[in-house]
Amino acid sequence: MSFSEICRIAGRTGVFEVTYKAGTLDSLTPVEAKAGVKTSYWLSPGLFDIQVNGMLGHSFSAEDLTVEKVAAINEGLEKHGITRWCPTVTTQTPELIKRNLKIIAESISSGAAPGAYCIHLEGHYISAEKGYRGVHIPRYIRDPDPGEFDRWQRAAQGQIGLFSLAPDRKGSLEFIRKLRGEGVRIGLVHHNASHEDILAAVSIGADLSSHLINGCAPMIHRQHNIIWSQLSIDELWASFIADGYHIPSYTLRAVIKSKGMGRSMLVSDLAHLSGLPDGEYVKNENEVILRNGGLWVKSEGGDLLSGAVKTLEKDCEFVASAAGFSIEDGFKMASTNPARYFQIESDFALFPGRKGPLVVFSWDNDELKVEQVLK
């Protein structure tokens, strides 16, 4: 595959003449600004989505998961410019989780899912309170169990790299300390912890607020709540679902400004129904409605979302077209920042001799498109 075009690169000054051939970035030549060269193309190492629950009808928390389905998700994500991602397993029976972790691990080790970076476990040990638990299945929610995690990590061949949980459950602090000692990153999610509990979790290694703003009750104290608390703690990174439904544009702008561009990430929280036609489906034992790029629990009349169906490039598009940021900001929050969070930013550097895949996006009239995936 070959490619030659004038492109911009997020985080780099100016524009570049890009040549790609034989699976390698052959040349990257700055173009003189005085030439007045303009381009709608952006060259990227690809987006990095740290929270993908499924796609194309395939769920990482379903009984019918196979290596072939994981590979199909990898291929589907790549078409949307996502070259790195974290398969995310949510609240289910311990046996099903163990089974699916084995399948995902096999998919990674065999090369069937080359874009999968590490496994993200979200849920399981979260708040059981209505509102805070979101759409996680209540009967599977419980306190952290270190022995259970050890069994899961063995099944996953050590591939669990991120675990999101509630810091206010019994045993959470000891669990966080254990996982951080084993190199697993910790996100705080679906909880109603006090500021003191959050600070305690951060002090022993928790460093991410997973899909902040969402996963909490609709009615909270105007001053003392988990949103203000987590925004105020500089050590915490924060991920945001910027699909236009989970967070209004003005709220999204305010919270990213508060957390800071350097520690903000965009995530899709992609549900397995992403890529399917609009209609009614069943998800997490609820009837849900997929419509116009959003997914809602039918019985709640549009008041409760059930994950997201827009892929990550659409989140970049939303922050740039509706929330007052630039498309370059969007690329940083959806690509280089997740790489920085996992301390693999060197993997996202662009230089002559770098191997693919790379992604060429076009940004025109507030629309972001994948023009070409270079492999």
Helices and strands as residue ranges (DSSP letters): E 3-7, E 15-21, E 24-31, G 33-35, E 41-44, E 47-52, E 54-55, E 58-59, H 67-79, E 82-89, H 94-109, E 119-122, G 138-140, H 146-155, E 160-165, H 172-181, E 185-188, H 195-203, E 208-209, H 226-232, E 237-241, H 249-259, G 261-263, E 264-267, E 279-283, E 286-291, E 294-297, G 298-300, H 312-321, H 327-331, I 332-336, H 337-341, G 345-348, E 358-364, E 367-374
